Amino acid sequence: MAVFFSKRFGKNVWITRHARESMLPRNVDADTLERLIEEGEIKRRDEVSLWVFMHIQGRADNLICAAMVEQAAVIVKTVMINWELEDET
């Protein structure tokens, strides 16, 4: 069962067990994750792998990032805090 439907991606969003387990100690709830996916900045690694990240006001552990795979559905592989965008040079 999908956790929610992403209007942004036009697909169901699935969250792996690893991602769910990583959310709890990082204080990222389902509403925060949905907001991140719908509103965050996107950095693509390739055609299917991407990161979605954003600064959330009131949190001291920014950037919050979801590492995802986009195929028939969007699959959240993990959720991170204090993430840093790396330049590909």
N, CA, C and O atoms as a GROMACS GRO file, in nm:
protein
  356
    1MET      N    1   0.083  -0.118   0.000
    1MET     CA    2   0.000   0.000   0.000
    1MET      C    3   0.088   0.125   0.000
    1MET      O    4   0.187   0.132   0.073
    2ALA      N    5   0.053   0.222  -0.081
    2ALA     CA    6   0.127   0.347  -0.087
    2ALA      C    7   0.099   0.430   0.038
    2ALA      O    8  -0.011   0.425   0.093
    3VAL      N    9   0.198   0.505   0.080
    3VAL     CA   10   0.181   0.594   0.194
    3VAL      C   11   0.099   0.715   0.152
    3VAL      O   12   0.010   0.758   0.226
    4PHE      N   13   0.128   0.770   0.034
    4PHE     CA   14   0.048   0.880  -0.021
    4PHE      C   15   0.074   0.891  -0.170
    4PHE      O   16   0.169   0.831  -0.222
    5PHE      N   17  -0.009   0.967  -0.237
    5PHE     CA   18   0.008   0.994  -0.379
    5PHE      C   19   0.075   1.129  -0.394
    5PHE      O   20   0.027   1.228  -0.339
    6SER      N   21   0.185   1.134  -0.466
    6SER     CA   22   0.257   1.259  -0.489
    6SER      C   23   0.200   1.329  -0.612
    6SER      O   24   0.206   1.278  -0.723
    7LYS      N   25   0.144   1.446  -0.590
    7LYS     CA   26   0.097   1.527  -0.702
    7LYS      C   27   0.216   1.574  -0.786
    7LYS      O   28   0.208   1.581  -0.909
    8ARG      N   29   0.324   1.605  -0.718
    8ARG     CA   30   0.444   1.654  -0.787
    8ARG      C   31   0.498   1.552  -0.886
    8ARG      O   32   0.530   1.587  -1.000
    9PHE      N   33   0.509   1.426  -0.844
    9PHE     CA   34   0.565   1.321  -0.929
    9PHE      C   35   0.458   1.245  -1.006
    9PHE      O   36   0.489   1.173  -1.100
   10GLY      N   37   0.331   1.262  -0.966
   10GLY     CA   38   0.222   1.190  -1.033
   10GLY      C   39   0.226   1.040  -1.009
   10GLY      O   40   0.184   0.962  -1.094
   11LYS      N   41   0.278   1.001  -0.891
   11LYS     CA   42   0.296   0.858  -0.860
   11LYS      C   43   0.271   0.834  -0.712
   11LYS      O   44   0.276   0.926  -0.630
   12ASN      N   45   0.244   0.708  -0.679
   12ASN     CA   46   0.238   0.668  -0.539
   12ASN      C   47   0.377   0.676  -0.478
   12ASN      O   48   0.477   0.655  -0.548
   13VAL      N   49   0.383   0.704  -0.350
   13VAL     CA   50   0.508   0.708  -0.275
   13VAL      C   51   0.510   0.591  -0.179
   13VAL      O   52   0.418   0.572  -0.100
   14TRP      N   53   0.616   0.513  -0.186
   14TRP     CA   54   0.637   0.399  -0.097
   14TRP      C   55   0.758   0.431  -0.010
   14TRP      O   56   0.853   0.493  -0.056
   15ILE      N   57   0.754   0.388   0.115
   15ILE     CA   58   0.864   0.412   0.207
   15ILE      C   59   0.919   0.277   0.251
   15ILE      O   60   0.847   0.196   0.308
   16THR      N   61   1.047   0.254   0.225
   16THR     CA   62   1.108   0.127   0.266
   16THR      C   63   1.114   0.117   0.418
   16THR      O   64   1.103   0.218   0.489
   17ARG      N   65   1.130  -0.004   0.467
   17ARG     CA   66   1.144  -0.024   0.612
   17ARG      C   67   1.265   0.053   0.663
   17ARG      O   68   1.259   0.113   0.771
   18HIS      N   69   1.375   0.053   0.588
   18HIS     CA   70   1.494   0.128   0.630
   18HIS      C   71   1.462   0.276   0.644
   18HIS      O   72   1.505   0.339   0.741
   19ALA      N   73   1.389   0.332   0.549
   19ALA     CA   74   1.354   0.475   0.556
   19ALA      C   75   1.265   0.503   0.677
   19ALA      O   76   1.286   0.600   0.749
   20ARG      N   77   1.165   0.417   0.700
   20ARG     CA   78   1.077   0.436   0.817
   20ARG      C   79   1.158   0.431   0.946
   20ARG      O   80   1.136   0.511   1.037
   21GLU      N   81   1.251   0.337   0.953
   21GLU     CA   82   1.334   0.323   1.073
   21GLU      C   83   1.429   0.441   1.089
   21GLU      O   84   1.463   0.478   1.202
   22SER      N   85   1.473   0.501   0.979
   22SER     CA   86   1.564   0.616   0.988
   22SER      C   87   1.489   0.745   1.024
   22SER      O   88   1.550   0.839   1.076
   23MET      N   89   1.360   0.749   0.998
   23MET     CA   90   1.281   0.870   1.027
   23MET      C   91   1.263   0.892   1.177
   23MET      O   92   1.273   1.006   1.224
   24LEU      N   93   1.237   0.788   1.251
   24LEU     CA   94   1.203   0.801   1.393
   24LEU      C   95   1.311   0.871   1.474
   24LEU      O   96   1.280   0.971   1.539
   25PRO      N   97   1.437   0.823   1.475
   25PRO     CA   98   1.538   0.892   1.556
   25PRO      C   99   1.573   1.031   1.503
   25PRO      O  100   1.634   1.111   1.574
   26ARG      N  101   1.536   1.058   1.380
   26ARG     CA  102   1.565   1.189   1.319
   26ARG      C  103   1.447   1.285   1.332
   26ARG      O  104   1.451   1.397   1.282
   27ASN      N  105   1.343   1.240   1.400
   27ASN     CA  106   1.226   1.323   1.427
   27ASN      C  107   1.162   1.376   1.298
   27ASN      O  108   1.126   1.493   1.288
   28VAL      N  109   1.150   1.287   1.201
   28VAL     CA  110   1.084   1.320   1.073
   28VAL      C  111   0.957   1.236   1.066
   28VAL      O  112   0.963   1.114   1.053
   29ASP      N  113   0.842   1.302   1.074
   29ASP     CA  114   0.716   1.229   1.068
   29ASP      C  115   0.665   1.222   0.924
   29ASP      O  116   0.726   1.280   0.834
   30ALA      N  117   0.555   1.152   0.904
   30ALA     CA  118   0.501   1.132   0.768
   30ALA      C  119   0.462   1.264   0.703
   30ALA      O  120   0.482   1.281   0.582
   31ASP      N  121   0.407   1.357   0.780
   31ASP     CA  122   0.368   1.488   0.724
   31ASP      C  123   0.491   1.565   0.676
   31ASP      O  124   0.488   1.628   0.571
   32THR      N  125   0.598   1.560   0.755
   32THR     CA  126   0.722   1.628   0.716
   32THR      C  127   0.780   1.566   0.591
   32THR      O  128   0.826   1.637   0.501
   33LEU      N  129   0.779   1.434   0.583
   33LEU     CA  130   0.830   1.366   0.465
   33LEU      C  131   0.748   1.402   0.341
   33LEU      O  132   0.803   1.428   0.235
   34GLU      N  133   0.616   1.403   0.356
   34GLU     CA  134   0.532   1.439   0.242
   34GLU      C  135   0.561   1.582   0.196
   34GLU      O  136   0.571   1.608   0.077
   35ARG      N  137   0.574   1.674   0.290
   35ARG     CA  138   0.607   1.813   0.255
   35ARG      C  139   0.742   1.820   0.184
   35ARG      O  140   0.757   1.891   0.085
   36LEU      N  141   0.841   1.746   0.235
   36LEU     CA  142   0.973   1.741   0.173
   36LEU      C  143   0.964   1.695   0.028
   36LEU      O  144   1.022   1.757  -0.061
   37ILE      N  145   0.891   1.587   0.005
   37ILE     CA  146   0.880   1.531  -0.131
   37ILE      C  147   0.805   1.626  -0.224
   37ILE      O  148   0.842   1.639  -0.340
   38GLU      N  149   0.702   1.690  -0.175
   38GLU     CA  150   0.620   1.776  -0.260
   38GLU      C  151   0.682   1.914  -0.284
   38GLU      O  152   0.657   1.975  -0.388
   39GLU      N  153   0.765   1.963  -0.190
   39GLU     CA  154   0.814   2.101  -0.199
   39GLU      C  155   0.965   2.116  -0.207
   39GLU      O  156   1.014   2.222  -0.244
   40GLY      N  157   1.040   2.010  -0.175
   40GLY     CA  158   1.186   2.022  -0.167
   40GLY      C  159   1.253   2.036  -0.302
   40GLY      O  160   1.194   2.012  -0.407
   41GLU      N  161   1.378   2.077  -0.296
   41GLU     CA  162   1.460   2.089  -0.416
   41GLU      C  163   1.505   1.950  -0.459
   41GLU      O  164   1.530   1.864  -0.375
   42ILE      N  165   1.514   1.929  -0.589
   42ILE     CA  166   1.549   1.797  -0.644
   42ILE      C  167   1.688   1.801  -0.704
   42ILE      O  168   1.724   1.892  -0.778
   43LYS      N  169   1.767   1.698  -0.670
   43LYS     CA  170   1.898   1.677  -0.732
   43LYS      C  171   1.899   1.534  -0.785
   43LYS      O  172   1.892   1.440  -0.706
   44ARG      N  173   1.907   1.517  -0.916
   44ARG     CA  174   1.906   1.384  -0.976
   44ARG      C  175   2.048   1.331  -0.990
   44ARG      O  176   2.140   1.403  -1.031
   45ARG      N  177   2.065   1.203  -0.954
   45ARG     CA  178   2.193   1.136  -0.975
   45ARG      C  179   2.197   1.074  -1.114
   45ARG      O  180   2.300   1.078  -1.181
   46ASP      N  181   2.084   1.017  -1.155
   46ASP     CA  182   2.070   0.957  -1.288
   46ASP      C  183   1.921   0.955  -1.320
   46ASP      O  184   1.844   1.027  -1.258
   47GLU      N  185   1.881   0.874  -1.416
   47GLU     CA  186   1.740   0.874  -1.459
   47GLU      C  187   1.643   0.828  -1.352
   47GLU      O  188   1.527   0.867  -1.354
   48VAL      N  189   1.688   0.746  -1.257
   48VAL     CA  190   1.596   0.694  -1.156
   48VAL      C  191   1.630   0.736  -1.013
   48VAL      O  192   1.540   0.740  -0.928
   49SER      N  193   1.755   0.766  -0.983
   49SER     CA  194   1.796   0.798  -0.846
   49SER      C  195   1.800   0.949  -0.825
   49SER      O  196   1.848   1.023  -0.911
   50LEU      N  197   1.750   0.992  -0.711
   50LEU     CA  198   1.747   1.135  -0.683
   50LEU      C  199   1.745   1.160  -0.534
   50LEU      O  200   1.716   1.072  -0.454
   51TRP      N  201   1.777   1.283  -0.498
   51TRP     CA  202   1.764   1.332  -0.363
   51TRP      C  203   1.664   1.448  -0.366
   51TRP      O  204   1.665   1.528  -0.459
   52VAL      N  205   1.580   1.455  -0.266
   52VAL     CA  206   1.491   1.569  -0.248
   52VAL      C  207   1.525   1.626  -0.111
   52VAL      O  208   1.525   1.553  -0.012
   53PHE      N  209   1.555   1.755  -0.106
   53PHE     CA  210   1.603   1.814   0.019
   53PHE      C  211   1.546   1.953   0.038
   53PHE      O  212   1.509   2.022  -0.057
   54MET      N  213   1.540   1.993   0.166
   54MET     CA  214   1.493   2.128   0.197
   54MET      C  215   1.530   2.165   0.339
   54MET      O  216   1.554   2.079   0.423
   55HIS      N  217   1.534   2.293   0.363
   55HIS     CA  218   1.551   2.348   0.497
   55HIS      C  219   1.412   2.366   0.555
   55HIS      O  220   1.324   2.423   0.490
   56ILE      N  221   1.391   2.318   0.675
   56ILE     CA  222   1.262   2.335   0.742
   56ILE      C  223   1.283   2.426   0.861
   56ILE      O  224   1.357   2.394   0.954
   57GLN      N  225   1.216   2.539   0.856
   57GLN     CA  226   1.230   2.639   0.961
   57GLN      C  227   1.194   2.580   1.097
   57GLN      O  228   1.098   2.504   1.111
   58GLY      N  229   1.273   2.617   1.197
   58GLY     CA  230   1.249   2.570   1.331
   58GLY      C  231   1.327   2.444   1.366
   58GLY      O  232   1.326   2.401   1.482
   59ARG      N  233   1.394   2.386   1.268
   59ARG     CA  234   1.477   2.268   1.294
   59ARG      C  235   1.623   2.309   1.292
   59ARG      O  236   1.665   2.390   1.209
   60ALA      N  237   1.701   2.254   1.383
   60ALA     CA  238   1.843   2.286   1.391
   60ALA      C  239   1.929   2.186   1.314
   60ALA      O  240   2.051   2.200   1.309
   61ASP      N  241   1.865   2.083   1.255
   61ASP     CA  242   1.940   1.974   1.192
   61ASP      C  243   1.921   1.971   1.040
   61ASP      O  244   1.907   1.864   0.982
   62ASN      N  245   1.921   2.085   0.978
   62ASN     CA  246   1.895   2.094   0.834
   62ASN      C  247   2.023   2.074   0.756
   62ASN      O  248   2.130   2.098   0.812
   63LEU      N  249   2.022   2.033   0.634
   63LEU     CA  250   1.913   2.005   0.543
   63LEU      C  251   1.852   1.867   0.573
   63LEU      O  252   1.922   1.775   0.615
   64ILE      N  253   1.722   1.856   0.551
   64ILE     CA  254   1.657   1.726   0.558
   64ILE      C  255   1.650   1.673   0.416
   64ILE      O  256   1.616   1.747   0.323
   65CYS      N  257   1.682   1.546   0.398
   65CYS     CA  258   1.693   1.489   0.264
   65CYS      C  259   1.632   1.349   0.260
   65CYS      O  260   1.648   1.270   0.353
   66ALA      N  261   1.564   1.320   0.150
   66ALA     CA  262   1.515   1.185   0.122
   66ALA      C  263   1.588   1.134  -0.001
   66ALA      O  264   1.584   1.198  -0.107
   67ALA      N  265   1.655   1.020   0.012
   67ALA     CA  266   1.716   0.954  -0.103
   67ALA      C  267   1.608   0.864  -0.162
   67ALA      O  268   1.551   0.780  -0.092
   68MET      N  269   1.581   0.881  -0.292
   68MET     CA  270   1.467   0.814  -0.353
   68MET      C  271   1.501   0.752  -0.488
   68MET      O  272   1.602   0.786  -0.551
   69VAL      N  273   1.415   0.661  -0.529
   69VAL     CA  274   1.421   0.600  -0.662
   69VAL      C  275   1.285   0.626  -0.725
   69VAL      O  276   1.181   0.602  -0.663
   70GLU      N  277   1.286   0.675  -0.849
   70GLU     CA  278   1.160   0.700  -0.919
   70GLU      C  279   1.146   0.602  -1.035
   70GLU      O  280   1.221   0.606  -1.132
   71GLN      N  281   1.047   0.513  -1.019
   71GLN     CA  282   1.016   0.418  -1.124
   71GLN      C  283   0.865   0.419  -1.143
   71GLN      O  284   0.808   0.525  -1.167
   72ALA      N  285   0.798   0.304  -1.132
   72ALA     CA  286   0.652   0.300  -1.141
   72ALA      C  287   0.591   0.374  -1.023
   72ALA      O  288   0.481   0.429  -1.033
   73ALA      N  289   0.663   0.374  -0.910
   73ALA     CA  290   0.626   0.451  -0.792
   73ALA      C  291   0.752   0.526  -0.748
   73ALA      O  292   0.861   0.498  -0.798
   74VAL      N  293   0.737   0.619  -0.656
   74VAL     CA  294   0.852   0.685  -0.596
   74VAL      C  295   0.882   0.608  -0.467
   74VAL      O  296   0.795   0.595  -0.381
   75ILE      N  297   1.003   0.559  -0.454
   75ILE     CA  298   1.041   0.478  -0.339
   75ILE      C  299   1.142   0.555  -0.255
   75ILE      O  300   1.250   0.590  -0.303
   76VAL      N  301   1.106   0.581  -0.130
   76VAL     CA  302   1.197   0.649  -0.038
   76VAL      C  303   1.286   0.544   0.024
   76VAL      O  304   1.239   0.455   0.095
   77LYS      N  305   1.417   0.553  -0.004
   77LYS     CA  306   1.512   0.453   0.045
   77LYS      C  307   1.562   0.486   0.184
   77LYS      O  308   1.580   0.396   0.265
   78THR      N  309   1.586   0.614   0.213
   78THR     CA  310   1.629   0.657   0.345
   78THR      C  311   1.599   0.804   0.363
   78THR      O  312   1.571   0.875   0.266
   79VAL      N  313   1.604   0.849   0.487
   79VAL     CA  314   1.581   0.989   0.521
   79VAL      C  315   1.699   1.033   0.607
   79VAL      O  316   1.738   0.963   0.700
   80MET      N  317   1.756   1.150   0.575
   80MET     CA  318   1.875   1.199   0.643
   80MET      C  319   1.852   1.339   0.696
   80MET      O  320   1.766   1.412   0.646
   81ILE      N  321   1.930   1.378   0.796
   81ILE     CA  322   1.933   1.515   0.845
   81ILE      C  323   2.076   1.565   0.837
   81ILE      O  324   2.169   1.486   0.820
   82ASN      N  325   2.094   1.696   0.849
   82ASN     CA  326   2.227   1.757   0.838
   82ASN      C  327   2.296   1.716   0.708
   82ASN      O  328   2.418   1.696   0.705
   83TRP      N  329   2.218   1.704   0.603
   83TRP     CA  330   2.268   1.658   0.474
   83TRP      C  331   2.339   1.773   0.403
   83TRP      O  332   2.302   1.889   0.422
   84GLU      N  333   2.438   1.742   0.324
   84GLU     CA  334   2.510   1.842   0.247
   84GLU      C  335   2.510   1.804   0.100
   84GLU      O  336   2.542   1.692   0.064
   85LEU      N  337   2.473   1.899   0.017
   85LEU     CA  338   2.473   1.880  -0.127
   85LEU      C  339   2.617   1.884  -0.176
   85LEU      O  340   2.691   1.978  -0.148
   86GLU      N  341   2.656   1.781  -0.249
   86GLU     CA  342   2.792   1.776  -0.303
   86GLU      C  343   2.790   1.818  -0.448
   86GLU      O  344   2.705   1.774  -0.526
   87ASP      N  345   2.884   1.901  -0.485
   87ASP     CA  346   2.897   1.940  -0.625
   87ASP      C  347   2.965   1.829  -0.700
   87ASP      O  348   3.058   1.766  -0.650
   88GLU      N  349   2.918   1.805  -0.822
   88GLU     CA  350   2.982   1.706  -0.908
   88GLU      C  351   3.074   1.779  -1.003
   88GLU      O  352   3.030   1.838  -1.101
   89THR      N  353   3.202   1.774  -0.973
   89THR     CA  354   3.298   1.843  -1.058
   89THR      C  355   3.393   1.747  -1.122
   89THR      O  356   3.482   1.789  -1.197
   0.00000   0.00000   0.00000
